[in-house]
Amino acid sequence: MSSQSPPIVMIIGAGIGGLTLAAALDTVGIRSTILEQATRFTRVGAGIQMTPNAVKVLRGIGLDERLREIAYDAQWRTSREWNTAREILRIPMGRVLEERYGAPHLLLHRGDLHQALLSRVRSDSIRLATRVIDVQAGGGGVRLVLADGTIEEADVVVAADGVHSTTREALFEMTPAAYSGTIAYRSVFPSSLLSRPLTDPKSKWRGPDRQISIYYVGHGDEVYFTTRVPYPEPVRESFSLEADLEELRAAFAGFHTEVRDFLAACPKAQKWAIYERDPLPTWLRGPVALLGDAAHPMTPSMAQGAAMSMEDAAVLARCMAAEPGDIGAALDRYLRTRYDRASAVQMESSRDQWNWTTAGSAVTHAVDSDYVYSYDAWAAPLAAAAAVRR
């Protein structure tokens, strides 16, 4: 690629990370094409938390106000004793968090976030029903083999194709996935089904060996919950396995009646096996880069999976804008800027102890709330270009 010709940029996957990247690239004047295997987009998924660091990314692509319109702005969150409902910890959210970190902490349906991101991406840049089955990286660019036999070529490919990334499997040294011995039941359903309003807009109930988080999403007309429950027998890693409601309710039979009544109102749920992975040695292979869950898949305990992919997207767009004639330098800067932070959050998420304290004080190790929420991917210093082992 010469400095005079724009790069051919292809993004694999039109999820949260891929759409954020396309919008971020457009913001800095770089066009891209997204290859997405789905034939259409539907409102699927779960609740999602847009923490202040994620909201700052969305602000940079013009979605701050749209997000506020479609999300729930909880004013506090609590942790409660699992069987008595005694309040252990209350943390202010709303205006308090926004004043501290420069952006709010918002709760919404993942499908609504996806629709908002779609509104910031040119419709002609997304190719649906396009499944990539192989990625071949060479010195002169990248060849993509599609399921229909078509070959596409690009100057740079960014794989935002999720935890089961085809690109990662084809080009990168894999780190094994270790079953955590736990599963997450989760569901979004109408709040009108509840027998009474939630005591707290956002709460976590943590028992001796299991927990459940519950919160409103959107305009409060829906509620979301997610759990972490021991499940010794390994389960296939999938976000769409149907859960047995009786099994779910039995898992929380000893919890306070507020939790039991909440689960009694749930009409259906999914069962998601939680797997843990160590950080990859690198996210780069020639002119191919990994982004989001393809690069650093993490457990849900910190609610940072989507946020980290969005940070990746903003930083990568900035690096490509800063190195318009040198893809290699741009990708090196992206890796060096993002790797340590994303890896630290990935490992902390696997610990499943983040932000838990009975005294209300912040955790003392490096990956605390300030470290996570203060970050602004549009303003953070970019690493200088340097040689990176690939």
C-alpha positions as CSV (number, residue, x, y, z in Angstrom):
1,M,0.0,0.0,0.0
2,S,1.4,3.4,-0.9
3,S,0.8,6.5,1.1
4,Q,-1.2,7.9,-1.8
5,S,-3.7,5.0,-2.1
6,P,-6.2,4.3,0.7
7,P,-5.9,0.9,2.2
8,I,-8.4,-1.9,1.5
9,V,-9.6,-2.7,5.0
10,M,-11.8,-5.7,5.7
11,I,-13.4,-6.4,9.1
12,I,-14.6,-10.0,9.8
13,G,-17.7,-9.8,12.0
14,A,-20.4,-7.2,12.4
15,G,-20.8,-7.6,16.2
16,I,-20.2,-4.8,18.7
17,G,-16.4,-4.7,18.1
18,G,-16.6,-4.9,14.3
19,L,-19.3,-2.2,14.0
20,T,-17.5,0.1,16.4
21,L,-14.3,-0.3,14.4
22,A,-16.1,0.5,11.1
23,A,-17.6,3.6,12.7
24,A,-14.3,4.7,14.3
25,L,-12.4,4.3,11.0
26,D,-15.1,6.3,9.2
27,T,-14.6,9.0,11.8
28,V,-10.9,9.3,10.9
29,G,-11.6,9.1,7.2
30,I,-10.8,5.5,6.5
31,R,-13.3,3.3,4.7
32,S,-13.8,-0.4,5.5
33,T,-15.9,-3.4,4.5
34,I,-17.5,-5.7,7.0
35,L,-17.9,-9.4,6.2
36,E,-20.7,-10.9,8.3
37,Q,-22.0,-14.5,8.1
38,A,-25.5,-13.7,9.4
39,T,-28.2,-13.2,6.7
40,R,-29.9,-10.5,8.7
41,F,-29.8,-8.7,12.0
42,T,-32.3,-9.3,14.8
43,R,-32.8,-8.1,18.3
44,V,-31.1,-10.9,20.1
45,G,-28.7,-11.2,23.0
46,A,-28.6,-10.2,26.6
47,G,-28.4,-7.2,28.8
48,I,-25.2,-5.2,28.5
49,Q,-23.4,-2.7,30.6
50,M,-21.8,0.3,29.0
51,T,-19.4,1.4,31.7
52,P,-17.8,4.9,31.5
53,N,-14.8,3.8,29.4
54,A,-17.2,2.3,26.8
55,V,-19.5,5.3,26.8
56,K,-16.5,7.5,25.9
57,V,-15.8,5.4,22.9
58,L,-19.4,5.8,21.8
59,R,-19.2,9.5,22.3
60,G,-16.3,9.6,19.9
61,I,-18.5,8.2,17.1
62,G,-21.5,10.4,17.9
63,L,-23.6,8.0,19.9
64,D,-23.5,9.5,23.3
65,E,-27.0,11.1,23.2
66,R,-28.5,8.1,21.4
67,L,-27.2,5.8,24.1
68,R,-28.8,7.9,26.8
69,E,-32.1,7.7,25.1
70,I,-32.1,3.9,24.9
71,A,-30.4,2.9,28.1
72,Y,-31.3,2.8,31.8
73,D,-29.3,5.2,34.1
74,A,-29.3,3.4,37.5
75,Q,-28.6,5.8,40.4
76,W,-27.0,3.1,42.6
77,R,-26.1,-0.5,42.8
78,T,-26.0,-2.9,45.8
79,S,-24.7,-6.2,46.9
80,R,-27.0,-8.1,49.2
81,E,-26.7,-11.1,51.4
82,W,-28.0,-14.0,49.5
83,N,-30.5,-15.4,52.0
84,T,-31.5,-12.4,54.2
85,A,-31.3,-9.5,51.6
86,R,-29.2,-7.5,54.1
87,E,-27.5,-4.7,52.2
88,I,-23.8,-5.3,52.3
89,L,-22.7,-2.6,50.0
90,R,-24.3,0.4,48.2
91,I,-22.3,2.2,45.5
92,P,-23.6,5.4,43.9
93,M,-23.9,5.4,40.1
94,G,-25.7,8.0,37.9
95,R,-24.4,11.5,38.3
96,V,-21.8,10.5,40.9
97,L,-20.1,8.1,38.5
98,E,-20.4,10.6,35.6
99,E,-18.8,13.4,37.5
100,R,-15.9,11.1,38.6
101,Y,-15.2,9.4,35.3
102,G,-16.5,11.9,32.7
103,A,-19.2,9.5,31.4
104,P,-22.2,7.6,32.8
105,H,-22.6,3.8,33.4
106,L,-25.6,2.8,31.4
107,L,-27.6,-0.5,31.2
108,L,-29.3,-1.6,28.0
109,H,-30.2,-4.5,25.7
110,R,-27.4,-5.7,23.6
111,G,-29.6,-5.7,20.5
112,D,-30.4,-2.0,21.0
113,L,-26.7,-1.2,21.3
114,H,-26.2,-3.1,18.1
115,Q,-28.9,-1.1,16.3
116,A,-27.4,2.1,17.5
117,L,-24.0,1.1,16.1
118,L,-25.5,0.1,12.8
119,S,-26.8,3.7,12.5
120,R,-23.2,4.9,12.4
121,V,-22.0,2.5,9.7
122,R,-22.6,3.0,6.0
123,S,-25.1,0.3,4.9
124,D,-23.2,-0.4,1.7
125,S,-20.1,-1.3,3.8
126,I,-21.7,-4.4,5.3
127,R,-21.9,-7.7,3.3
128,L,-24.3,-10.1,4.9
129,A,-24.4,-13.9,4.3
130,T,-20.6,-13.7,3.8
131,R,-18.7,-16.4,5.8
132,V,-15.0,-16.4,5.9
133,I,-13.6,-20.0,6.1
134,D,-9.8,-19.2,5.8
135,V,-7.4,-16.3,6.1
136,Q,-4.0,-16.3,4.4
137,A,-1.6,-13.6,5.4
138,G,1.4,-12.8,3.2
139,G,3.9,-10.0,2.8
140,G,1.8,-8.3,0.2
141,G,-1.6,-8.4,1.9
142,V,-4.3,-10.9,2.9
143,R,-6.4,-13.4,1.0
144,L,-9.8,-14.3,2.4
145,V,-11.4,-17.5,1.3
146,L,-15.2,-17.3,1.5
147,A,-17.6,-20.2,1.9
148,D,-18.9,-19.9,-1.6
149,G,-15.3,-20.2,-3.0
150,T,-14.8,-16.5,-3.7
151,I,-11.4,-15.1,-2.9
152,E,-11.1,-11.6,-1.5
153,E,-7.9,-9.6,-1.1
154,A,-7.2,-6.8,1.4
155,D,-4.3,-4.7,2.6
156,V,-5.3,-5.3,6.2
157,V,-7.8,-7.6,7.9
158,V,-9.2,-7.1,11.4
159,A,-10.8,-10.2,12.8
160,A,-13.6,-9.2,15.2
161,D,-15.3,-12.6,14.8
162,G,-15.6,-13.4,18.5
163,V,-14.5,-16.1,20.9
164,H,-14.6,-18.8,18.3
165,S,-12.6,-16.8,15.8
166,T,-11.9,-18.6,12.5
167,T,-9.0,-16.2,12.0
168,R,-7.4,-16.9,15.3
169,E,-7.6,-20.7,14.7
170,A,-6.1,-20.3,11.2
171,L,-3.1,-18.0,12.0
172,F,-2.4,-17.9,15.7
173,E,-0.9,-20.0,18.4
174,M,-3.9,-21.0,20.4
175,T,-4.1,-20.9,24.2
176,P,-6.3,-23.7,25.5
177,A,-9.8,-22.9,26.9
178,A,-10.2,-24.2,30.4
179,Y,-13.7,-24.9,31.7
180,S,-14.3,-23.0,34.9
181,G,-16.7,-25.5,36.4
182,T,-19.4,-22.8,36.3
183,I,-22.2,-21.7,34.0
184,A,-24.1,-18.5,33.6
185,Y,-27.9,-18.6,33.3
186,R,-29.2,-15.4,31.8
187,S,-32.2,-13.8,30.3
188,V,-33.9,-10.5,29.4
189,F,-37.7,-10.4,29.9
190,P,-40.4,-7.8,30.4
191,S,-40.5,-6.2,33.8
192,S,-44.3,-6.3,33.7
193,L,-44.0,-10.0,34.4
194,L,-42.5,-9.3,37.9
195,S,-44.8,-9.5,40.9
196,R,-43.2,-6.3,42.3
197,P,-40.6,-3.8,41.2
198,L,-37.0,-4.4,41.9
199,T,-35.8,-3.1,45.3
200,D,-32.6,-1.9,43.6
201,P,-32.1,-0.9,40.0
202,K,-28.9,-3.0,39.9
203,S,-28.0,-5.6,42.5
204,K,-25.8,-8.6,43.1
205,W,-26.6,-11.4,45.4
206,R,-23.6,-13.6,46.2
207,G,-24.0,-16.9,48.0
208,P,-21.3,-19.2,49.3
209,D,-20.6,-20.7,45.9
210,R,-23.0,-18.9,43.4
211,Q,-24.3,-15.5,42.6
212,I,-26.9,-13.6,40.6
213,S,-26.9,-10.1,39.2
214,I,-30.1,-8.4,38.3
215,Y,-30.8,-5.0,36.7
216,Y,-33.2,-2.9,34.6
217,V,-32.4,-2.3,31.0
218,G,-33.6,0.3,28.5
219,H,-36.4,2.4,29.8
220,G,-37.0,0.0,32.7
221,D,-39.6,-2.0,30.7
222,E,-37.2,-5.0,30.7
223,V,-35.1,-6.7,33.3
224,Y,-31.9,-8.7,32.8
225,F,-30.2,-11.3,35.0
226,T,-27.0,-13.3,34.8
227,T,-25.7,-15.9,37.2
228,R,-22.6,-17.9,38.0
229,V,-23.4,-21.3,39.3
230,P,-21.2,-24.5,39.9
231,Y,-21.8,-27.0,37.1
232,P,-19.1,-29.8,37.3
233,E,-20.0,-31.5,34.1
234,P,-18.5,-29.6,31.1
235,V,-21.0,-27.9,28.8
236,R,-20.4,-26.8,25.2
237,E,-19.4,-23.2,25.0
238,S,-22.3,-21.4,23.4
239,F,-24.3,-18.3,24.0
240,S,-27.6,-19.8,22.8
241,L,-28.1,-23.1,24.7
242,E,-31.7,-23.2,26.1
243,A,-31.8,-23.5,29.9
244,D,-34.0,-25.8,32.0
245,L,-36.0,-23.3,34.1
246,E,-36.6,-25.8,36.9
247,E,-32.9,-26.5,37.0
248,L,-32.2,-22.7,37.2
249,R,-34.8,-22.1,40.0
250,A,-33.5,-25.1,42.0
251,A,-30.0,-23.6,41.9
252,F,-31.3,-20.6,43.8
253,A,-33.8,-22.4,46.0
254,G,-32.1,-21.2,49.2
255,F,-31.8,-17.6,48.2
256,H,-34.1,-14.8,49.5
257,T,-37.7,-14.7,48.3
258,E,-37.0,-11.6,46.2
259,V,-34.6,-13.7,44.1
260,R,-36.9,-16.7,44.0
261,D,-39.9,-14.6,43.0
262,F,-37.8,-12.9,40.3
263,L,-36.8,-16.2,38.8
264,A,-40.3,-17.5,39.0
265,A,-41.3,-14.7,36.6
266,C,-38.7,-15.6,34.1
267,P,-40.3,-17.2,31.0
268,K,-37.1,-18.6,29.4
269,A,-33.4,-18.4,29.8
270,Q,-30.1,-19.4,28.2
271,K,-27.3,-21.4,29.7
272,W,-23.7,-20.3,28.9
273,A,-20.7,-22.3,30.0
274,I,-17.9,-20.1,31.3
275,Y,-14.4,-20.9,29.9
276,E,-11.2,-19.2,30.8
277,R,-8.2,-18.4,28.6
278,D,-4.8,-17.0,29.1
279,P,-3.7,-14.0,27.0
280,L,-2.4,-14.8,23.6
281,P,1.3,-14.0,22.9
282,T,0.3,-11.6,20.2
283,W,-2.7,-10.3,18.3
284,L,-0.9,-9.7,15.0
285,R,0.1,-11.9,12.1
286,G,1.5,-9.8,9.2
287,P,-1.3,-7.5,8.1
288,V,-3.9,-9.3,10.2
289,A,-5.0,-8.1,13.6
290,L,-7.3,-9.6,16.2
291,L,-9.8,-7.4,18.0
292,G,-12.2,-7.9,21.0
293,D,-13.1,-11.5,22.0
294,A,-11.0,-12.8,19.1
295,A,-8.0,-11.3,20.8
296,H,-8.8,-11.5,24.5
297,P,-11.9,-13.5,25.3
298,M,-12.9,-12.9,28.9
299,T,-15.4,-14.1,31.5
300,P,-18.4,-11.8,32.2
301,S,-17.5,-11.0,35.8
302,M,-16.3,-7.4,35.1
303,A,-18.8,-6.6,32.3
304,Q,-15.8,-5.5,30.2
305,G,-15.9,-7.8,27.2
306,A,-17.7,-5.4,24.9
307,A,-16.0,-2.4,26.4
308,M,-12.5,-3.8,25.7
309,S,-13.5,-4.5,22.1
310,M,-14.7,-0.9,21.7
311,E,-11.6,0.5,23.2
312,D,-9.6,-1.7,20.7
313,A,-11.6,-0.3,17.9
314,A,-11.0,3.4,18.8
315,V,-7.3,2.9,19.4
316,L,-6.8,0.9,16.1
317,A,-8.6,3.6,14.1
318,R,-6.3,6.2,15.7
319,C,-3.2,4.2,14.9
320,M,-4.2,3.7,11.3
321,A,-4.9,7.5,11.0
322,A,-1.5,8.2,12.5
323,E,0.4,5.9,10.1
324,P,-1.5,6.4,6.8
325,G,1.3,4.9,4.7
326,D,2.5,2.0,6.9
327,I,0.0,-0.7,7.9
328,G,2.8,-2.6,9.8
329,A,3.6,0.4,12.0
330,A,-0.1,1.1,12.6
331,L,-0.8,-2.4,13.8
332,D,2.4,-2.5,15.9
333,R,1.2,0.7,17.7
334,Y,-2.2,-0.8,18.2
335,L,-0.8,-3.9,19.8
336,R,1.6,-2.0,22.0
337,T,-1.0,0.4,23.1
338,R,-3.7,-2.2,23.9
339,Y,-2.1,-5.4,24.9
340,D,-1.1,-4.8,28.5
341,R,-4.4,-3.2,29.5
342,A,-6.7,-5.7,27.8
343,S,-4.6,-8.7,29.1
344,A,-4.8,-7.3,32.7
345,V,-8.6,-7.0,32.5
346,Q,-8.8,-10.4,30.9
347,M,-6.9,-12.0,33.8
348,E,-8.7,-10.0,36.5
349,S,-12.0,-11.0,35.0
350,S,-11.1,-14.7,35.4
351,R,-10.4,-14.1,39.1
352,D,-14.1,-13.2,39.6
353,Q,-13.3,-11.1,42.7
354,W,-13.2,-7.7,41.1
355,N,-14.8,-4.9,43.1
356,W,-16.0,-7.2,45.9
357,T,-15.6,-5.9,49.4
358,T,-17.7,-5.8,52.5
359,A,-16.3,-2.5,53.6
360,G,-17.0,-0.5,50.5
361,S,-13.4,0.5,49.8
362,A,-11.9,0.0,46.4
363,V,-9.8,-3.0,45.7
364,T,-6.1,-2.4,46.3
365,H,-4.6,-4.1,43.3
366,A,-3.9,-2.3,40.0
367,V,-7.0,-3.3,38.1
368,D,-9.5,-1.2,40.2
369,S,-12.5,0.9,39.1
370,D,-10.4,3.9,38.4
371,Y,-8.0,2.0,36.2
372,V,-11.0,0.5,34.2
373,Y,-13.4,3.4,34.0
374,S,-11.1,6.4,33.8
375,Y,-9.6,5.3,30.4
376,D,-10.5,7.2,27.3
377,A,-9.5,5.3,24.2
378,W,-9.7,8.5,22.1
379,A,-7.3,10.4,24.3
380,A,-5.0,7.8,25.8
381,P,-1.4,8.1,24.6
382,L,-0.5,5.8,21.6
383,A,2.6,3.7,21.9
384,A,5.4,4.5,19.5
385,A,5.9,2.1,16.6
386,A,8.4,-0.7,17.4
387,A,9.3,-4.2,16.3
388,V,6.8,-6.8,17.6
389,R,7.4,-10.5,17.4
390,R,4.5,-12.0,15.4
